[in-house]
Amino acid sequence: QVRLVESGGGLVQAGGSLRLSCASSGLNFKIAPMDWYRQPPGKQREFVATISSSGRANYTDSVKGRFTISRDNAWTRVYLQMNNLKPEDTAVYHCSGVRGGTRFWGQGTQVTVSS
């Protein structure tokens, strides 16, 4: 079965950094893209970043230049390095991937950025 488990969230002051990790199992990880989404309080879930099986990345405009997505295919893990954090980055961050036409989500990790 598919399992996605995020870690690394926490409370940080504006301008600080965090590195999120996602441990995965049950996906065709080596050939599939992996994604990060986030859900700010009171708002809908939104796309943050994606990385292809070969390591090509794309980001939503609001995080470009500040966030970096990466992956470790040997250990089926995906990461999100978050620098220069802003209060508007406060959200529950979810790792996500697709298998067999179904999108799967981790439980999420809370990131809170104080002003």
C-alpha atoms as one frame of an Amber mdcrd trajectory, in Angstrom:
protein
   0.000   0.000   0.000   1.007   3.599  -0.472   2.388   5.466   2.483   3.703
   9.016   2.648   5.032  10.425   5.906   6.181  14.026   6.221   8.462  15.429
   8.880  10.496  18.541   9.588   7.823  21.145  10.196   7.842  23.482  13.132
   7.688  27.045  14.370  10.163  29.496  12.882  10.575  33.261  12.736  10.256
  35.140   9.469  13.483  34.860   7.510  14.304  31.463   8.940  14.615  28.092
   7.237  13.190  24.602   7.496  13.778  21.389   5.596  10.804  19.103   5.110
  11.213  15.407   4.404   8.808  12.856   2.978   9.386   9.135   3.306   7.396
   7.135   0.777   6.495   3.543   0.022   4.185   1.814  -2.438   4.674   4.264
  -5.307   6.577   3.742  -8.538   8.923   6.281  -7.078  11.811   5.996  -9.524
   9.626   6.834 -12.535   6.997   9.104 -11.022   6.976  12.799 -10.210   6.604
  13.824  -6.587   4.919  16.956  -5.316   4.552  19.244  -2.340   1.262  20.980
  -1.619   0.262  23.177   1.279  -2.957  24.275   2.920  -2.882  27.597   4.774
  -5.390  28.051   7.593  -8.823  28.851   6.205  -7.739  28.354   2.594  -7.778
  25.602  -0.006  -4.849  23.323  -0.638  -2.420  24.787  -3.168   0.448  23.511
  -5.266   3.962  24.336  -4.080   6.521  22.316  -6.043   6.986  19.245  -8.205
  10.007  17.208  -9.225  10.184  14.725 -12.079  11.817  11.322 -11.943  14.905
  12.834 -13.562  15.096  15.732 -11.120  13.512  18.602 -13.049  11.626  20.945
 -10.747   8.842  23.497 -11.029   7.502  25.853  -8.371   4.600  28.115  -7.728
   5.620  31.739  -8.235   5.350  32.712  -4.585   8.154  30.338  -3.520  10.534
  30.639  -6.467  14.021  31.536  -5.328  13.259  30.530  -1.744  12.244  26.844
  -1.854  14.095  23.913  -3.398  12.594  20.484  -4.005  14.860  17.457  -4.298
  14.583  13.684  -4.258  16.575  10.640  -3.284  15.481   7.813  -5.555  17.536
   5.187  -3.731  15.631   5.825  -0.505  12.353   6.965  -2.146  12.364  10.264
  -0.301  11.530  13.798  -1.359  12.581  17.001   0.370  11.611  20.644   0.440
  14.255  23.115   1.562  12.480  26.295   2.633  14.537  29.469   3.045  13.592
  33.069   3.812  10.287  31.948   5.216   7.433  34.430   5.364   4.285  34.473
   7.510   2.221  33.669   4.407   4.105  30.364   4.161   2.282  29.194   7.286
   0.387  26.047   6.318   0.142  22.306   6.634   2.531  20.909   4.041   1.687
  17.637   2.306   3.801  15.321   0.201   1.937  13.731  -2.702   2.342  11.223
  -5.502   0.221   9.302  -7.984  -0.127   5.575  -8.620  -2.656   3.909 -10.897
  -4.507   7.154 -11.543  -4.981   7.890  -7.842  -3.315  10.724  -5.974  -2.054
   9.905  -2.497  -1.328  12.303   0.341   0.722  12.225   3.484  -0.750  13.295
   6.804   0.993  16.647   6.604   3.462  18.568   8.719   2.699  21.971  10.219
   4.861  24.949   9.324   4.226  28.117  11.296   6.133  31.312  10.508   5.902
  34.140  13.008   6.242  37.773  11.987
